[in-house]
Amino acid sequence: MNYFIQFLTYFRILIAPIIFILITLLNFYGWALSLFLLASISDYWDGFLARKYNLESVIGAILDPIADKILVTFLILALSIELSSLYIGIVGGTMLLREFWVGALREFNAQQNNSNATKVTLLAKIKTSVQFLTFSLFLFSLFANNALTLFISNILLFLALIITLQTGLSYTMSTFKK
């Protein structure tokens, strides 16, 4: 079971560049959406199974958020390119800035024996879910060639940005409060 849980995490890392290629080079939006949905589901299942079977590990705790960041990074890049969207680029870039900042905070807190300051919160899990929903809707918009769902995707992306910034601020305040 432990190997399966690790596979689910590695799957997200390995599938990210494939999704990028499917979107930007091949215009296979349906395939990209299908693989992204599988990757999104794998994010839930690896954590659920690790907790259920008491197989949580240090490497899993480190790799799981990295896998999410890799997947999100490739999607932001692919969507920015494919849709020629400065909006997606700026909002997505800001979201990625938060991800790198929180990664640095986690490293800092680990060295200070203060890992609880950046422990994953419910709002951070909601952030990931909203991001994944948003990117799924963007991919569906491309697949269906539907302007309304693309418009809704842009609104959801802004909501994801707000939640992303809020969680980053919370982690920052928890790290530096004295």
Protein Blocks (a to p, Z undefined) as FASTA:
>chain_A
ZZmmmmmmmmmmmmmmmmmmmmmmnopmklmmmmmmmmmmmmmmmmmmmmmnopacfklm
mmmmmmmmmmmmmmmmmmmmmnopaklmmmmmmmmmmmmmmmmmmmmmmmnopmkmmgcc
fklmmmmmmmmmmmmmmmmmmmnopaklmmmmmmmmmmmmmmmmmmmmmmmmmmmgZZ
